[in-house]
Amino acid sequence: MVLDTIGGDTQERSRKVLKKRGLLASVVQSPDAEKAKEFGVRSAFVLSQPNGNELAEIAALIDSGNLKVVLDRILPLSEARRAHELSQNGHARGKIVLRVKED
């Protein structure tokens, strides 16, 4: 399975790494069904709408310690480019957080 979070050319190249009947799921653009058929893979466009009540439940789980978030590092917003590079190069072992305002 490939989860496409970028789209465009990245989505196009992603089909080539899938095994037959593999799944290309995208959260940014609908994969071309004809190309998926041509490559012998499945495709799906995944869309979700934020839900305030569900987000509040998730926050409560985090606050209570019942859900743990793995943080790789916290960087200032000025290092957004570095954060993106770390994320894209697979050097992050958890979430990268950008701090918008210093305390």
N, C-alpha and C positions, 0 to 999 in steps of 0.2 A: 504494500500500500504506500502511496505517496500522498501526503497532505500538502497541497499547494497553497502557500500564503503569499505568493508574489504575483503569479499570473504571467501573461505574455510569453516570452521566449522560455522562461523557466518551466512553465506548464508544458510547452511543446517538447522540451528535452526530457521532461519527467516520464513521458510515455515510454521512452526507450529503455528505462531501467526496470520497468514492471515485467513480471512473468505473465504468461498467458492467464487470462481471467483475473489478473491483479486489479486493484482499484485505485483510480486517480480521483481524489476528492479535493475540491477547491473551495476556499472561503472567499475568494476575490472575484472570480469570473467563472461562468458556466463552461465546463469543458465541452469541446466539440464532439457530439455523439458519433458522427460519421468517422472522425479520426480515431476515436476509441474503438469502434468496430473494426476499422482497418488494422489496428495494432492488436486486436483480440483481447482488449482490456475493457473493464467496466469504468464508468465515470459517474460522478455525482457532484452537484453544487450544494454546498452546505451553508445555510443561512440561518442565523439566529437573531432574535431581537432581545435586547437587554430587558430584564424584568427586575424592577426595584425590590420586590418581595424576595425573590430568589437570591439576589445579591446581598440583601440584608441577612438571609439565612446563612449564606457562605461566610459573611463577615463574622457572624456569631460563632460559627464552627471554628474559625481561625482564632477568635478571641478566647474561646474556651479551651483551646489546645487540642481539640478533636480533629483538626485538619491542619497539617503542617505544610508550609510553602518552603520549597528549597530555593534559597537565594544564592546566586553565584557571587554577585557584588552589587553595590549601590554606587552609582556614578553621578556627578553633577550633570545637569542638562547640557552644559557646554561640551561634554564628552559624548554626545549622542552619536556622533559618527563612529567613535571607537566602540561604543556599545553595539551598534549595528554590525560592525566588522566582526566583533567577537561572536555575535549571534550567528552570522552567516558562515563563519569559518568553523563552527562547531566547537569553539573553545569554551563555551559556557556550560557549566554543570549545574543548571538551575536557572532561575529567572534573573534577568538583569533589570534593575530598577533605576530609572532616571529620576533624580531628585530635582524638582523644579525650583524650589526655594530652600536656601540654606537657613538653618535655625539661628 
